[in-house]
Amino acid sequence: MIEERSFPSISEVSDFFDKQLSLWEEARLRFEGLKKIELKDLSSCGINIKAQFNPSRIVSTGAKVDKFKEMKLTKQKCEFVSAPAIKESPVSIECRVTDIKEFGSHHTFIADVLSIDADEKYIDEKGAFDISKCNLIAYANGGYYELGKKVGKFGYSVEKKKKKPQKNA
């Protein structure tokens, strides 16, 4: 048996929302800030995109903070793009955006890779990049976690099979 659900009316939702805004100063300020959002046209490498710009959030987003200075990082000039690389990063990948796919909740950027630079200490004896040497961390649910141990691989079903030696007759 399908249970019938009752949903609140538009006026009930609106009343609830107004009450929350009157009780919570932070929520009210953030809601007021949303009214100030503007769209800005940006162009880079021949690609035009529209970006949301919220003047009321500039300070809280760190837009006026020199993140390189705060994190004690060194800017490094890139060969093909105007954005700086981070000298302390084990890998730097320079790309040119060729397309942007919109998927409702997010965008996917399609790009041509122009250059990949990796610190030699992260290259293994076969000349491949060894991510396990990078002492990576990940952030999830309010915590940071160490990464590095290989636990599996992708592509088993499409991996080239080693040829078995043929028996001589």
N, C-alpha and C positions, 0 to 999 in steps of 0.2 A: 504494500500500500504506500502510495506517495503522500508524504506529509505536506500539507498546505502551509506556506510561509506567509507571514504578514510583514510587510516592509513599511518603514516610516514614510510619511508624506513629505513633500518638499518643504512645507512650512515647518514641520517638526524638525527636520534636519537643519533648516535655516535657524530656527530658534535655539537649537542645541549649539550650533556653531557660534552664534552671536554670544551666547552665555559663556562659552569657553574663552572667547576673545576678551570678554569683559573681566573674567577672573584671572587670566594668565597674561601678565604684562609682556613676557617674552614672546608668546604666541601672537599677541596683537602687533608687536613691533615687526615681527617677521612677516606677518600678513600685510602690513602696511608697506613693507619693503618690496613685496611681490608686485604691488601696483606700479612700482617704478621701473620694472624690467623693460629694457629696450632691445631691439634687434639691431646689430651692427653688421654691415657688409665687410667681409675680410677677403683679401686676395693674396695668394701665395703660389708661386710657381705656375701661374696661369689657371689656378683653381679658385673659383669664387664660392665662398660659403657664408652662411648667415650664422652669427653667434649671439647667444643671449648675453646681455650686459646688464648687471644690476648694480647701479651706483651705490646703493645703500649697503652692499656687502663687500665693497672694496677692501676696507680695513680688516674685516674678519676673515677674509679669504687669503690674506697674506700677499695681496697684489703689490703692496708698497714695501714689502720686506725683501731685502737682498738675501735670498735663500742660499746663494753660494757663500756669502760671508757668514751667515748664521750657522751653517753646517760645516764651515771650514773646508769648502771644496774649491777646486781650481778650475777656472774656465779654460777650455782648450779649443782653438780654432778648428773648425771643420773644413774639409777640402771642397765639398760640393754644396753645402747648405749654409744659411746664415746663422742658424741657431748654434749656440756653443755646445760642445761636448763636455762631459765631466771627466777630467784627467784621472781621477781616482776610480772611475768605473772600469771593471774588467773588460767590458765590451762596449763599443760605440757603433751604432748602425745609422748611417745617413740614408734617408729615404726622400723620394719625391712623391707626394700624394697624387694619384691619378684618378681616383674616384671615391665617392663617399656614399655608402649605402645606408639608408634610414630604415630602422626596424622598430619604430614606435618608442620603445624604452631606451634605445641606444643607437649609436651610429657605428658603422664599421668603416675604417679607412683602408682603401686599397692603395698600395704604393709600390713603386719600383725601388729596389735597394740599389743605392749608388756606391756605397762603400761600407765595409765591415772592418773594424780595427779591434784586435784583441791583444791584450798583454801576453807576451810570450810565456809567462809563468803559468798560464791557464791552458796551454797547448800540450797535448799528450805526445808520446813517442811516435804516433802515427800521423801527427800534424793536424789532429782534430781538436776542436775546443772541448775541454773537459769541465763541465759545469760543476762537478763534485769538488773541484779545487777552489771554488769561489766563496765558500762559507756563506751561502745564501740564507736569508731569513724570510719568513712570510708572516703576514698579519692576518689574523682571523679571530672574530668574536672578542675583540679587546685585548688580545695577546699576541706576542711575537714568538715564532717558533723557528728553530734551526732546521735547515734542509740539507740535503746532500747525498744521502744513501740511495743508490739506484735500487728500486724495488720491482722493476719490470720494464717492458718496452712496448712500443706501439708498432704495429705492422706485421705481426707474426704471420698472418694469413696471406700477406702479399710479399713476404720475404723470399728472396731468391733461394731456392733449394740447392744445396751442394750436390753435385753430381757424384753418384756412386761409381767407383772404378769398375770398368767392364771386365768380366772374366774372359780369358782367352780360351777358345774351344780347341 
